[in-house]
Amino acid sequence: MKYFGTVKTFDTVTGKGEITPEVAGDDLHFERGAIAWDRKVEPTVGQRLSYDVGQGVDRQACALNLQTI
């Protein structure tokens, strides 16, 4: 199932960020590896994206397969 949200933060050095879901729920973490477009183009704060929800290595929910809309 695809979800939609807005990039809240993204650190270009660590390649980690957070996305705020459009529907109720906690912010989700994501890593540069979850980006499904050219990874040379970094996500920007406020950018609207679609994503899937998965589980990170720490067993916490995270955003995967980030795509521009």
mmCIF file as gemmi writes it, N, C-alpha and C atoms, coordinates in Angstrom:
data_model
loop_
_atom_site.group_PDB
_atom_site.id
_atom_site.type_symbol
_atom_site.label_atom_id
_atom_site.label_alt_id
_atom_site.label_comp_id
_atom_site.label_asym_id
_atom_site.label_entity_id
_atom_site.label_seq_id
_atom_site.pdbx_PDB_ins_code
_atom_site.Cartn_x
_atom_site.Cartn_y
_atom_site.Cartn_z
_atom_site.occupancy
_atom_site.B_iso_or_equiv
_atom_site.pdbx_formal_charge
_atom_site.auth_seq_id
_atom_site.auth_asym_id
_atom_site.pdbx_PDB_model_num
ATOM 1 N N . MET Axp A 1 ? 0.846 -1.177 0 1 0 ? 1 A 1
ATOM 2 C CA . MET Axp A 1 ? 0 0 0 1 0 ? 1 A 1
ATOM 3 C C . MET Axp A 1 ? 0.891 1.24 0 1 0 ? 1 A 1
ATOM 4 N N . LYS Axp A 2 ? 0.593 2.189 -0.852 1 0 ? 2 A 1
ATOM 5 C CA . LYS Axp A 2 ? 1.338 3.439 -0.93 1 0 ? 2 A 1
ATOM 6 C C . LYS Axp A 2 ? 0.783 4.437 0.078 1 0 ? 2 A 1
ATOM 7 N N . TYR Axp A 3 ? 1.708 5.148 0.701 1 0 ? 3 A 1
ATOM 8 C CA . TYR Axp A 3 ? 1.362 6.224 1.623 1 0 ? 3 A 1
ATOM 9 C C . TYR Axp A 3 ? 1.953 7.507 1.065 1 0 ? 3 A 1
ATOM 10 N N . PHE Axp A 4 ? 1.486 8.625 1.576 1 0 ? 4 A 1
ATOM 11 C CA . PHE Axp A 4 ? 1.984 9.922 1.142 1 0 ? 4 A 1
ATOM 12 C C . PHE Axp A 4 ? 2.397 10.729 2.357 1 0 ? 4 A 1
ATOM 13 N N . GLY Axp A 5 ? 3.446 11.525 2.182 1 0 ? 5 A 1
ATOM 14 C CA . GLY Axp A 5 ? 3.92 12.346 3.275 1 0 ? 5 A 1
ATOM 15 C C . GLY Axp A 5 ? 4.856 13.425 2.78 1 0 ? 5 A 1
ATOM 16 N N . THR Axp A 6 ? 5.362 14.203 3.737 1 0 ? 6 A 1
ATOM 17 C CA . THR Axp A 6 ? 6.231 15.328 3.441 1 0 ? 6 A 1
ATOM 18 C C . THR Axp A 6 ? 7.556 15.154 4.17 1 0 ? 6 A 1
ATOM 19 N N . VAL Axp A 7 ? 8.646 15.443 3.478 1 0 ? 7 A 1
ATOM 20 C CA . VAL Axp A 7 ? 9.963 15.35 4.096 1 0 ? 7 A 1
ATOM 21 C C . VAL Axp A 7 ? 10.058 16.394 5.214 1 0 ? 7 A 1
ATOM 22 N N . LYS Axp A 8 ? 10.324 15.933 6.419 1 0 ? 8 A 1
ATOM 23 C CA . LYS Axp A 8 ? 10.459 16.822 7.58 1 0 ? 8 A 1
ATOM 24 C C . LYS Axp A 8 ? 11.916 17.247 7.741 1 0 ? 8 A 1
ATOM 25 N N . THR Axp A 9 ? 12.83 16.286 7.618 1 0 ? 9 A 1
ATOM 26 C CA . THR Axp A 9 ? 14.26 16.566 7.725 1 0 ? 9 A 1
ATOM 27 C C . THR Axp A 9 ? 15.013 15.647 6.778 1 0 ? 9 A 1
ATOM 28 N N . PHE Axp A 10 ? 16.194 16.084 6.36 1 0 ? 10 A 1
ATOM 29 C CA . PHE Axp A 10 ? 17.112 15.211 5.638 1 0 ? 10 A 1
ATOM 30 C C . PHE Axp A 10 ? 18.513 15.752 5.831 1 0 ? 10 A 1
ATOM 31 N N . ASP Axp A 11 ? 19.402 14.918 6.353 1 0 ? 11 A 1
ATOM 32 C CA . ASP Axp A 11 ? 20.8 15.276 6.588 1 0 ? 11 A 1
ATOM 33 C C . ASP Axp A 11 ? 21.619 14.726 5.426 1 0 ? 11 A 1
ATOM 34 N N . THR Axp A 12 ? 22.175 15.619 4.605 1 0 ? 12 A 1
ATOM 35 C CA . THR Axp A 12 ? 22.918 15.184 3.425 1 0 ? 12 A 1
ATOM 36 C C . THR Axp A 12 ? 24.228 14.485 3.78 1 0 ? 12 A 1
ATOM 37 N N . VAL Axp A 13 ? 24.745 14.72 4.972 1 0 ? 13 A 1
ATOM 38 C CA . VAL Axp A 13 ? 25.994 14.082 5.396 1 0 ? 13 A 1
ATOM 39 C C . VAL Axp A 13 ? 25.753 12.625 5.794 1 0 ? 13 A 1
ATOM 40 N N . THR Axp A 14 ? 24.759 12.393 6.66 1 0 ? 14 A 1
ATOM 41 C CA . THR Axp A 14 ? 24.484 11.031 7.123 1 0 ? 14 A 1
ATOM 42 C C . THR Axp A 14 ? 23.567 10.265 6.179 1 0 ? 14 A 1
ATOM 43 N N . GLY Axp A 15 ? 22.803 10.99 5.341 1 0 ? 15 A 1
ATOM 44 C CA . GLY Axp A 15 ? 21.869 10.336 4.428 1 0 ? 15 A 1
ATOM 45 C C . GLY Axp A 15 ? 20.624 9.829 5.115 1 0 ? 15 A 1
ATOM 46 N N . LYS Axp A 16 ? 20.29 10.42 6.259 1 0 ? 16 A 1
ATOM 47 C CA . LYS Axp A 16 ? 19.11 10.001 7.019 1 0 ? 16 A 1
ATOM 48 C C . LYS Axp A 16 ? 18.131 11.16 7.148 1 0 ? 16 A 1
ATOM 49 N N . GLY Axp A 17 ? 16.842 10.817 7.22 1 0 ? 17 A 1
ATOM 50 C CA . GLY Axp A 17 ? 15.822 11.84 7.351 1 0 ? 17 A 1
ATOM 51 C C . GLY Axp A 17 ? 14.557 11.298 7.964 1 0 ? 17 A 1
ATOM 52 N N . GLU Axp A 18 ? 13.555 12.17 8.019 1 0 ? 18 A 1
ATOM 53 C CA . GLU Axp A 18 ? 12.243 11.801 8.537 1 0 ? 18 A 1
ATOM 54 C C . GLU Axp A 18 ? 11.178 12.301 7.574 1 0 ? 18 A 1
ATOM 55 N N . ILE Axp A 19 ? 10.105 11.548 7.501 1 0 ? 19 A 1
ATOM 56 C CA . ILE Axp A 19 ? 8.963 11.934 6.685 1 0 ? 19 A 1
ATOM 57 C C . ILE Axp A 19 ? 7.734 11.982 7.586 1 0 ? 19 A 1
ATOM 58 N N . THR Axp A 20 ? 6.917 13.023 7.415 1 0 ? 20 A 1
ATOM 59 C CA . THR Axp A 20 ? 5.682 13.177 8.188 1 0 ? 20 A 1
ATOM 60 C C . THR Axp A 20 ? 4.527 12.664 7.343 1 0 ? 20 A 1
ATOM 61 N N . PRO Axp A 21 ? 3.822 11.625 7.809 1 0 ? 21 A 1
ATOM 62 C CA . PRO Axp A 21 ? 2.692 11.077 7.047 1 0 ? 21 A 1
ATOM 63 C C . PRO Axp A 21 ? 1.559 12.093 6.914 1 0 ? 21 A 1
ATOM 64 N N . GLU Axp A 22 ? 0.837 12.025 5.791 1 0 ? 22 A 1
ATOM 65 C CA . GLU Axp A 22 ? -0.327 12.891 5.604 1 0 ? 22 A 1
ATOM 66 C C . GLU Axp A 22 ? -1.483 12.451 6.479 1 0 ? 22 A 1
ATOM 67 N N . VAL Axp A 23 ? -1.549 11.172 6.789 1 0 ? 23 A 1
ATOM 68 C CA . VAL Axp A 23 ? -2.581 10.666 7.684 1 0 ? 23 A 1
ATOM 69 C C . VAL Axp A 23 ? -1.981 10.589 9.092 1 0 ? 23 A 1
ATOM 70 N N . ALA Axp A 24 ? -2.797 10.406 10.07 1 0 ? 24 A 1
ATOM 71 C CA . ALA Axp A 24 ? -2.323 10.346 11.451 1 0 ? 24 A 1
ATOM 72 C C . ALA Axp A 24 ? -1.235 9.294 11.607 1 0 ? 24 A 1
ATOM 73 N N . GLY Axp A 25 ? -0.307 9.582 12.475 1 0 ? 25 A 1
ATOM 74 C CA . GLY Axp A 25 ? 0.771 8.642 12.739 1 0 ? 25 A 1
ATOM 75 C C . GLY Axp A 25 ? 2.052 9.371 13.076 1 0 ? 25 A 1
ATOM 76 N N . ASP Axp A 26 ? 2.994 8.623 13.59 1 0 ? 26 A 1
ATOM 77 C CA . ASP Axp A 26 ? 4.289 9.19 13.955 1 0 ? 26 A 1
ATOM 78 C C . ASP Axp A 26 ? 5.152 9.398 12.712 1 0 ? 26 A 1
ATOM 79 N N . ASP Axp A 27 ? 6.106 10.32 12.822 1 0 ? 27 A 1
ATOM 80 C CA . ASP Axp A 27 ? 7.077 10.515 11.753 1 0 ? 27 A 1
ATOM 81 C C . ASP Axp A 27 ? 7.847 9.218 11.546 1 0 ? 27 A 1
ATOM 82 N N . LEU Axp A 28 ? 8.23 8.963 10.306 1 0 ? 28 A 1
ATOM 83 C CA . LEU Axp A 28 ? 8.979 7.759 9.965 1 0 ? 28 A 1
ATOM 84 C C . LEU Axp A 28 ? 10.39 8.129 9.52 1 0 ? 28 A 1
ATOM 85 N N . HIS Axp A 29 ? 11.354 7.368 9.94 1 0 ? 29 A 1
ATOM 86 C CA . HIS Axp A 29 ? 12.732 7.554 9.519 1 0 ? 29 A 1
ATOM 87 C C . HIS Axp A 29 ? 12.922 6.929 8.14 1 0 ? 29 A 1
ATOM 88 N N . PHE Axp A 30 ? 13.898 7.453 7.398 1 0 ? 30 A 1
ATOM 89 C CA . PHE Axp A 30 ? 14.3 6.827 6.141 1 0 ? 30 A 1
ATOM 90 C C . PHE Axp A 30 ? 15.784 7.09 5.927 1 0 ? 30 A 1
ATOM 91 N N . GLU Axp A 31 ? 16.378 6.288 5.069 1 0 ? 31 A 1
ATOM 92 C CA . GLU Axp A 31 ? 17.788 6.447 4.716 1 0 ? 31 A 1
ATOM 93 C C . GLU Axp A 31 ? 17.915 6.642 3.22 1 0 ? 31 A 1
ATOM 94 N N . ARG Axp A 32 ? 19.028 7.188 2.805 1 0 ? 32 A 1
ATOM 95 C CA . ARG Axp A 32 ? 19.274 7.469 1.386 1 0 ? 32 A 1
ATOM 96 C C . ARG Axp A 32 ? 18.996 6.24 0.519 1 0 ? 32 A 1
ATOM 97 N N . GLY Axp A 33 ? 19.273 5.056 1.014 1 0 ? 33 A 1
ATOM 98 C CA . GLY Axp A 33 ? 19.047 3.823 0.263 1 0 ? 33 A 1
ATOM 99 C C . GLY Axp A 33 ? 17.587 3.547 -0.045 1 0 ? 33 A 1
ATOM 100 N N . ALA Axp A 34 ? 16.664 4.233 0.635 1 0 ? 34 A 1
ATOM 101 C CA . ALA Axp A 34 ? 15.23 4.038 0.403 1 0 ? 34 A 1
ATOM 102 C C . ALA Axp A 34 ? 14.717 4.885 -0.754 1 0 ? 34 A 1
ATOM 103 N N . ILE Axp A 35 ? 15.566 5.747 -1.292 1 0 ? 35 A 1
ATOM 104 C CA . ILE Axp A 35 ? 15.161 6.632 -2.384 1 0 ? 35 A 1
ATOM 105 C C . ILE Axp A 35 ? 15.123 5.833 -3.687 1 0 ? 35 A 1
ATOM 106 N N . ALA Axp A 36 ? 14.003 5.922 -4.399 1 0 ? 36 A 1
ATOM 107 C CA . ALA Axp A 36 ? 13.811 5.127 -5.619 1 0 ? 36 A 1
ATOM 108 C C . ALA Axp A 36 ? 14.079 5.936 -6.889 1 0 ? 36 A 1
ATOM 109 N N . TRP Axp A 37 ? 14.604 7.157 -6.773 1 0 ? 37 A 1
ATOM 110 C CA . TRP Axp A 37 ? 14.977 7.928 -7.949 1 0 ? 37 A 1
ATOM 111 C C . TRP Axp A 37 ? 16.482 8.151 -7.92 1 0 ? 37 A 1
ATOM 112 N N . ASP Axp A 38 ? 17.013 8.925 -8.84 1 0 ? 38 A 1
ATOM 113 C CA . ASP Axp A 38 ? 18.446 9.2 -8.924 1 0 ? 38 A 1
ATOM 114 C C . ASP Axp A 38 ? 18.948 9.708 -7.571 1 0 ? 38 A 1
ATOM 115 N N . ARG Axp A 39 ? 19.803 8.958 -6.929 1 0 ? 39 A 1
ATOM 116 C CA . ARG Axp A 39 ? 20.25 9.294 -5.577 1 0 ? 39 A 1
ATOM 117 C C . ARG Axp A 39 ? 21.164 10.512 -5.532 1 0 ? 39 A 1
ATOM 118 N N . LYS Axp A 40 ? 21.539 11.029 -6.692 1 0 ? 40 A 1
ATOM 119 C CA . LYS Axp A 40 ? 22.303 12.277 -6.724 1 0 ? 40 A 1
ATOM 120 C C . LYS Axp A 40 ? 21.397 13.458 -6.402 1 0 ? 40 A 1
ATOM 121 N N . VAL Axp A 41 ? 20.079 13.264 -6.571 1 0 ? 41 A 1
ATOM 122 C CA . VAL Axp A 41 ? 19.101 14.309 -6.286 1 0 ? 41 A 1
ATOM 123 C C . VAL Axp A 41 ? 18.539 14.044 -4.897 1 0 ? 41 A 1
ATOM 124 N N . GLU Axp A 42 ? 18.951 14.862 -3.934 1 0 ? 42 A 1
ATOM 125 C CA . GLU Axp A 42 ? 18.557 14.68 -2.54 1 0 ? 42 A 1
ATOM 126 C C . GLU Axp A 42 ? 17.114 15.14 -2.316 1 0 ? 42 A 1
ATOM 127 N N . PRO Axp A 43 ? 16.385 14.494 -1.402 1 0 ? 43 A 1
ATOM 128 C CA . PRO Axp A 43 ? 15.056 14.993 -1.041 1 0 ? 43 A 1
ATOM 129 C C . PRO Axp A 43 ? 15.198 16.322 -0.299 1 0 ? 43 A 1
ATOM 130 N N . THR Axp A 44 ? 14.206 17.176 -0.431 1 0 ? 44 A 1
ATOM 131 C CA . THR Axp A 44 ? 14.25 18.48 0.219 1 0 ? 44 A 1
ATOM 132 C C . THR Axp A 44 ? 13.134 18.599 1.245 1 0 ? 44 A 1
ATOM 133 N N . VAL Axp A 45 ? 13.376 19.371 2.281 1 0 ? 45 A 1
ATOM 134 C CA . VAL Axp A 45 ? 12.376 19.602 3.32 1 0 ? 45 A 1
ATOM 135 C C . VAL Axp A 45 ? 11.131 20.203 2.664 1 0 ? 45 A 1
ATOM 136 N N . GLY Axp A 46 ? 9.981 19.641 2.989 1 0 ? 46 A 1
ATOM 137 C CA . GLY Axp A 46 ? 8.716 20.101 2.433 1 0 ? 46 A 1
ATOM 138 C C . GLY Axp A 46 ? 8.296 19.367 1.177 1 0 ? 46 A 1
ATOM 139 N N . GLN Axp A 47 ? 9.17 18.545 0.607 1 0 ? 47 A 1
ATOM 140 C CA . GLN Axp A 47 ? 8.842 17.799 -0.611 1 0 ? 47 A 1
ATOM 141 C C . GLN Axp A 47 ? 7.832 16.706 -0.299 1 0 ? 47 A 1
ATOM 142 N N . ARG Axp A 48 ? 6.812 16.589 -1.142 1 0 ? 48 A 1
ATOM 143 C CA . ARG Axp A 48 ? 5.788 15.553 -0.976 1 0 ? 48 A 1
ATOM 144 C C . ARG Axp A 48 ? 6.241 14.301 -1.713 1 0 ? 48 A 1
ATOM 145 N N . LEU Axp A 49 ? 6.165 13.161 -1.03 1 0 ? 49 A 1
ATOM 146 C CA . LEU Axp A 49 ? 6.608 11.888 -1.58 1 0 ? 49 A 1
ATOM 147 C C . LEU Axp A 49 ? 5.583 10.799 -1.328 1 0 ? 49 A 1
ATOM 148 N N . SER Axp A 50 ? 5.673 9.73 -2.11 1 0 ? 50 A 1
ATOM 149 C CA . SER Axp A 50 ? 4.938 8.507 -1.789 1 0 ? 50 A 1
ATOM 150 C C . SER Axp A 50 ? 5.97 7.525 -1.233 1 0 ? 50 A 1
ATOM 151 N N . TYR Axp A 51 ? 5.504 6.586 -0.436 1 0 ? 51 A 1
ATOM 152 C CA . TYR Axp A 51 ? 6.423 5.631 0.183 1 0 ? 51 A 1
ATOM 153 C C . TYR Axp A 51 ? 5.658 4.397 0.645 1 0 ? 51 A 1
ATOM 154 N N . ASP Axp A 52 ? 6.41 3.348 0.938 1 0 ? 52 A 1
ATOM 155 C CA . ASP Axp A 52 ? 5.88 2.143 1.565 1 0 ? 52 A 1
ATOM 156 C C . ASP Axp A 52 ? 6.38 2.138 3.004 1 0 ? 52 A 1
ATOM 157 N N . VAL Axp A 53 ? 5.707 1.41 3.858 1 0 ? 53 A 1
ATOM 158 C CA . VAL Axp A 53 ? 6.154 1.289 5.245 1 0 ? 53 A 1
ATOM 159 C C . VAL Axp A 53 ? 6.759 -0.092 5.44 1 0 ? 53 A 1
ATOM 160 N N . GLY Axp A 54 ? 7.937 -0.11 6.023 1 0 ? 54 A 1
ATOM 161 C CA . GLY Axp A 54 ? 8.627 -1.358 6.301 1 0 ? 54 A 1
ATOM 162 C C . GLY Axp A 54 ? 9.187 -1.336 7.708 1 0 ? 54 A 1
ATOM 163 N N . GLN Axp A 55 ? 10.135 -2.202 7.939 1 0 ? 55 A 1
ATOM 164 C CA . GLN Axp A 55 ? 10.739 -2.324 9.262 1 0 ? 55 A 1
ATOM 165 C C . GLN Axp A 55 ? 12.248 -2.219 9.115 1 0 ? 55 A 1
ATOM 166 N N . GLY Axp A 56 ? 12.851 -1.333 9.92 1 0 ? 56 A 1
ATOM 167 C CA . GLY Axp A 56 ? 14.293 -1.161 9.884 1 0 ? 56 A 1
ATOM 168 C C . GLY Axp A 56 ? 15.007 -2.241 10.683 1 0 ? 56 A 1
ATOM 169 N N . VAL Axp A 57 ? 16.336 -2.19 10.686 1 0 ? 57 A 1
ATOM 170 C CA . VAL Axp A 57 ? 17.126 -3.176 11.422 1 0 ? 57 A 1
ATOM 171 C C . VAL Axp A 57 ? 16.856 -3.118 12.917 1 0 ? 57 A 1
ATOM 172 N N . ASP Axp A 58 ? 16.377 -1.961 13.394 1 0 ? 58 A 1
ATOM 173 C CA . ASP Axp A 58 ? 16.045 -1.819 14.816 1 0 ? 58 A 1
ATOM 174 C C . ASP Axp A 58 ? 14.602 -2.234 15.107 1 0 ? 58 A 1
ATOM 175 N N . ARG Axp A 59 ? 13.952 -2.818 14.101 1 0 ? 59 A 1
ATOM 176 C CA . ARG Axp A 59 ? 12.569 -3.302 14.184 1 0 ? 59 A 1
ATOM 177 C C . ARG Axp A 59 ? 11.54 -2.18 14.362 1 0 ? 59 A 1
ATOM 178 N N . GLN Axp A 60 ? 11.942 -0.95 14.057 1 0 ? 60 A 1
ATOM 179 C CA . GLN Axp A 60 ? 11.03 0.189 14.088 1 0 ? 60 A 1
ATOM 180 C C . GLN Axp A 60 ? 10.486 0.424 12.681 1 0 ? 60 A 1
ATOM 181 N N . ALA Axp A 61 ? 9.274 0.959 12.606 1 0 ? 61 A 1
ATOM 182 C CA . ALA Axp A 61 ? 8.694 1.277 11.302 1 0 ? 61 A 1
ATOM 183 C C . ALA Axp A 61 ? 9.552 2.337 10.612 1 0 ? 61 A 1
ATOM 184 N N . CYS Axp A 62 ? 9.7 2.208 9.285 1 0 ? 62 A 1
ATOM 185 C CA . CYS Axp A 62 ? 10.466 3.185 8.517 1 0 ? 62 A 1
ATOM 186 C C . CYS Axp A 62 ? 9.847 3.312 7.126 1 0 ? 62 A 1
ATOM 187 N N . ALA Axp A 63 ? 10.191 4.402 6.443 1 0 ? 63 A 1
ATOM 188 C CA . ALA Axp A 63 ? 9.705 4.627 5.081 1 0 ? 63 A 1
ATOM 189 C C . ALA Axp A 63 ? 10.673 3.991 4.09 1 0 ? 63 A 1
ATOM 190 N N . LEU Axp A 64 ? 10.118 3.286 3.105 1 0 ? 64 A 1
ATOM 191 C CA . LEU Axp A 64 ? 10.905 2.614 2.063 1 0 ? 64 A 1
ATOM 192 C C . LEU Axp A 64 ? 10.367 3.003 0.698 1 0 ? 64 A 1
ATOM 193 N N . ASN Axp A 65 ? 11.168 2.781 -0.327 1 0 ? 65 A 1
ATOM 194 C CA . ASN Axp A 65 ? 10.738 2.995 -1.708 1 0 ? 65 A 1
ATOM 195 C C . ASN Axp A 65 ? 10.16 4.401 -1.921 1 0 ? 65 A 1
ATOM 196 N N . LEU Axp A 66 ? 10.888 5.415 -1.45 1 0 ? 66 A 1
ATOM 197 C CA . LEU Axp A 66 ? 10.453 6.805 -1.595 1 0 ? 66 A 1
ATOM 198 C C . LEU Axp A 66 ? 10.425 7.193 -3.059 1 0 ? 66 A 1
ATOM 199 N N . GLN Axp A 67 ? 9.326 7.824 -3.489 1 0 ? 67 A 1
ATOM 200 C CA . GLN Axp A 67 ? 9.194 8.245 -4.876 1 0 ? 67 A 1
ATOM 201 C C . GLN Axp A 67 ? 8.613 9.652 -4.932 1 0 ? 67 A 1
ATOM 202 N N . THR Axp A 68 ? 9.075 10.418 -5.91 1 0 ? 68 A 1
ATOM 203 C CA . THR Axp A 68 ? 8.515 11.746 -6.1 1 0 ? 68 A 1
ATOM 204 C C . THR Axp A 68 ? 7.112 11.623 -6.693 1 0 ? 68 A 1
ATOM 205 N N . ILE Axp A 69 ? 6.323 12.623 -6.456 1 0 ? 69 A 1
ATOM 206 C CA . ILE Axp A 69 ? 4.939 12.599 -6.951 1 0 ? 69 A 1
ATOM 207 C C . ILE Axp A 69 ? 4.807 13.615 -8.086 1 0 ? 69 A 1
